[in-house]
Amino acid sequence: MKNYQSREEVPVIEKWNLEDIYSDVSKWEEDLAQIEKMAAKLKEYDGAIKDGKSLYQYLKQREELSYKFNHVYAYSMLMVDQDTRNTASQSLLDRTKGLSVKVSASNSFFMPYLLSLDEENLKGYITAEEGLKYFEEDLIDSFRYKKHVLNKDQEGILSQLGEALSAPSNTYGMINNADIKFGEVTNENGEKVELTRGMYSKLIEDEDRRIRREAYKAYYKPYLESKNTIASTLSAAIKNNVTLARIRQYPSALEKALFGDKVPKEVYENLIASTKDNITSLHLYSKIRKEKLQIDELHQYDMSVPLVQGVKMVISYEEAFDTMLKGLAPLGVDYINILKEFKANRYIDVRETPGKRSGAYNLGIYGVHPYILLNHQDDLDSLFTLVHECGHGVHSRLSSQHQPQITAGYSIFVAEVASTVNEVLMINYLLNNEKNQEVRKHLLNHFIDQFKGTYFTQVMFAEFEMKTHEMAEQGIPLNVEVFNQTYETLFREYNGDEMVFDDEVKYGWSRIPHFYRPFYVYKYATGFASAIHLATKILEGDKKTLESYLEFLKSGSSDYPLELLKKTGVDLTSPIPIANSLKRFNELVEEFAKL
């Protein structure tokens, strides 16, 4: 695999075409200036909405502003993520964030106004003004927030604080993506080189234990060196969540996070409880791993190396894409054609380059198309990352095509279903089409590790979030020691007694960007459990499930997440999907143990 030293070296077909949003920065500047004028015009509606007609005019103009602002924000964000070191791109994003405060302030009067109305009065407006039918469900749903919205002046103050409240997340993002320099590792020529994230994902799977340990120590080194700074940013983020929940009179920060999706907190609590009640198969897997590796002590840097020695799958991007098309064929020809379009039209940014944002994501832009960020490493993990993000991408594409702007976006709660169904279909295809028994064992091992990472690890993270927020709500100071103790305790509970704990283990909290998006990670686990059910049915040839699943991908936010899933046959208010998912993990571990 070629290591690219600059973005210019990457083939054009493997880089985003941002001209689909704006042909050049001057067009972006025009929209930025236009949004500022639109925001000022929206503010004029404060105190001037007296009937259905003026209400409709306000909402229509607000949606038009939102459309433009989403384009402006997406363009500046994608520009930065191409190279986080580029100060010109950072300036665009900073200006966008500054404008977002003005936009938020221009609309801050509306929710207090809306909730001051009598519901019957609002329904009268909707009856009188035909255009309001488009906004009806959104308006009526807003009354759920009645007791959580402040008065007009207070909402105005909060909107002005938006940029300041996002400072912990922004600061951590700069530390994690731009400032952190990893320690040195030894390359295949015996030379000392600086570790990159892409290198780490490969080295931590190396069969040579010395290489794994060296990479592990080098990777954690900057996080340990920045432990107090990162603890300060995470503590501030958690306290902000708790404070906002109190200001808005939610029972807890958790319930504030769940309110928008109309998810009962019992779904969150039952996910953790059910997982811990069925943790023995995960502990058994740790025992199998220790025995298979033939080591006296199992360390965290031993948890990613494939247990089937001598099998190293090198999968180029071209091969990965072609394999994805074959593996996802059960979803139908239309689905596959959308994926081909993603590649041909440069919706995917493929290669790791210096300064590029780490990890992977999909960003759907209404009125344009999805943009997918990868850091492809020519390995099995990268194949699954491609498959995962393309699941999000097709979800974005179909929802945008089949929903109006107001319901085109989908909740994060359902997002992980679309990505994980793809992963389950992919592993099934690989297992069914691989003749080499050793490679089949390797794939089965990979699926177990994927299950562990996507499900069990995310549930552990979810419990860490819940516990640390509860501490903040009780007035317990949050610092390095508290984070370390909480994280290590949970890590031991989930991973069992087989593991020997290096000092780095307890600092795991310091490297998780998702902790700056409160109560987000549990959705990976609920999504995974839902996906196991759906993919199994689709692979069995259940046409009704396939049809309902494709309709689900077109549904955006046209209903609450739990209701959208129920239409596919998945009921997360019941323990059945979680129980079935854990049963499947147990079967995988037992099958692997026999092999």
Secondary structure, DSSP 4 states (H G I P E B T S, - for coil): -PPPSSGGGS-GGGS--GGGT-SSHHHHHHHHHHHHHHHHHHHTTTTT--SHHHHHHHHHHHHHHHHHHHHHHHHHHHHHHH-TT-HHHHHHHHHHHHHHHHHHHHHTTHHHHHHHS-HHHHHHHHHH-GGGGGGHHHHHHHGGGGGG---HHHHHHHHHTHHHHTHHHHHHHHIIIII----EEE-TTS-EEE--HHHHHHHTT-S-HHHHHHHHHHHHHHHHHTHHHHHHHHHHHHHHHHHHHHHTT-S-HHHHHHHTTT--HHHHHHHHHHHHHT-HHHHHHHHHHHHHHT-SSB-GGGSSS-SSTT------HHHHHHHHHHHTGGG-HHHHHHHHHHHHTT-EEEE--TTPPPS-EEEE-TTS-EEEEEEE-SSHHHHHHHHHHHHHHHHHHHHHHHS-HHHHS--HHHHHHHHHHHHHHHHHHHHHH---HHHHHHHHHHHHHHHIIIIIHHHHHHHHHHHHHHHHHTT----HHHHHHHHHHHHHHHH-TTB---GGGGGGGGG-GGGGSTT-THHHHHHHHHHHHHHHHHHTT-HHHHHHHHHHHT-TTSS-HHHHHHTTT--TTSSHHHHHHHHHHHHHHHHHHH-
